[in-house]
């Protein structure tokens, strides 16, 4: 059985990794969708799709099931989002999500959806990690070591600081698109 899990992974953190490990224990193969693949260089989406692909690929390298990491660009129409995802990925049998809209869309499309308990959600959330980076607070212990390496390689903390300053006019997502399909964190 092949499972599917999507996130923006801005950045990929220990909560994502815990979920991936749980899913990997239930499936024979795993497809990881990197959502909002066309978005980058904003406070909400600071990392490029390529950088996030590196984060995820490097972080899941030791997982014992074949894993395919696929970029998924946003669509402006939720009604066709599932077919868009399916067209971009290897065929999968079950989708994993805790996002209510993602669950609804997959369910309406006839795709089995499973949920997993959140792992330390109060601190393991992309927005919290990005805020910590901007503030100069501890964040490295909340992401896999492989992700720290990618963020340091691309000067990600400096970038987040720059785009946070750019976005300081009160628009948290200046430059980001709105009204796009599900926004999995």
N, C-alpha and C positions, 0 to 999 in steps of 0.2 A: 504494500500500500504506500502511496506517495502523498505526503502532506504538504500544505502550503501555509505560509505565515508571512504577512506583510507588515512593514513598519517604515517610517521615514528614516529611522536610525540616525538622528541628528543630535548627538552621536549614538552609535550602538553602545549599549551599556549593560551592566550586570543583570538588570531586569529582563532585557531582551534575551541575554545569554541563558538565563535560568529557564525562560520559556522555550527556547530552542532546544535545550537539553531535555526538557520534559517531553516535547514533541518527538524528538529523536528516539526516545525510549518507546514510542508507540507506533512508529512508521518504519518502512524499509528504506525510503528515500525522502528527501526534504527539499522543497523549493522555497527559497527566501526571496520575497519581492521587496526591492528597495523602492518605496513609494515616493511620489513627488520628485521623480528623477530629474526633471528639468529645472528644478528650483535650487538656487545656491546664492551665497553671498548676501544673505539677509540675516537679521537677528533670529528669525523663526527657522530658517533653513540655511545655516552658514556653510555647510559642506557640500561639495559637488557630488554627483552620482558616482563618479570614478573614485573619489576619496572614500565614500561610504561603501562601495564595493570592496575596496581594499580592507577597510575596517572589518566588515562582515566576513569576507573570505579568510582573512588572517585569524580572526577570533574563532571561527568554526573549524579550522584546519584539523583539530584533534577529535572532532566528533566522529563516531564510528558508523555513520550512515552516509551514503553519497548525498552531497548537498550541492544544489545549483542556485547561484545567486543571480537574480535577474532584475535589471532596472525597469521600473514601471512609471511611465509619465502619467501625469494627471489628465483627466478628461473633464470637460465641463458638463457632462450629463451622467448623473448617477444611474439612470435607467439602463445604460449600456456598459457601465463600468466593469461588471463581472465578465462579460464577453471580451472586453478589452484586455483584462488581466489574463484570461484564458488564452487569448491569442498571442500573448507575449511569453508564456511559460510552457514548460513541459506539462503534459496532462497530469492533473492531480485528482485524488479521490476525496480528500477532506481538507477543509480550510480551518485554520485555527485563528481565533480573534476574540478579544474582549470588547471591541469597539461596537457599540449598538448598531450604528449604521452599516458597518461592514457585515455584521451578523445578519441584519435584515436583507441586505442586497444579495448575499450568497444564498440565504434561505429561499428568497423569492425566485432565484435562478435554479433552485433544485439541488444546490450543493450542500452536502452535509457539513455542518459547522460544529466545532467543539471549542469549549472555553477552558482556560486554565486559570488557576488562582494567580493573582498578581503577586509579585515578589518585591517586598520593601518599596511599594509604590510611592510612599510619601517622600522618599529621597531619590528613587530611581525613576526619574521622569526627565525627558530631554530638556524641557524648559528649566527645570531646577539645575541640571548640570550646566546648561549654557549660562544661567545667572551666576553660578559659582565661578565659572571661568571668567566672566566679566568682572566680578568682584574680587578676584584673586584668592578665592576660598578653595578648600580642598575638593578635588574632583577625581583625581587619578585613581583613588581607591574604589571608585564606583563604576569603573569600566575595565574590561579585560586589558592585560598588558599590551596585547597586540594593537588595541585601539589607541592607547596612550602613544605608542610608537608612531602610528599614522598621524595623529593630531599634531605631535611634535614635528614630524617630517614636513607637514604642510603649513606650519606656523598657525595652526587653527585657533589657538587662544588669542593670538594677536589679531587675527581676522575677526573673530567674534567681538573683540573690543572695538575694532574700527567700525564694524557695521552697527554695533549697539550705539556708538556715538552718532553715526549717521542717522539712526532711527530715533534719536532722542527728541524728535519733535512731537512725540506722543503717539505716533503711528507705529505700533509694535511690529508691523509687517511691511514697512515701506519697501516697495519693489516686489513684494510677493504677490502672487496671484490670489484672487479670492473666488469663492464659489466653485472650487474644484471638488472632485470626487473625494471620497472618504479621506480623512486626515489622521491616519494611524500614527501615533507618536512612536 
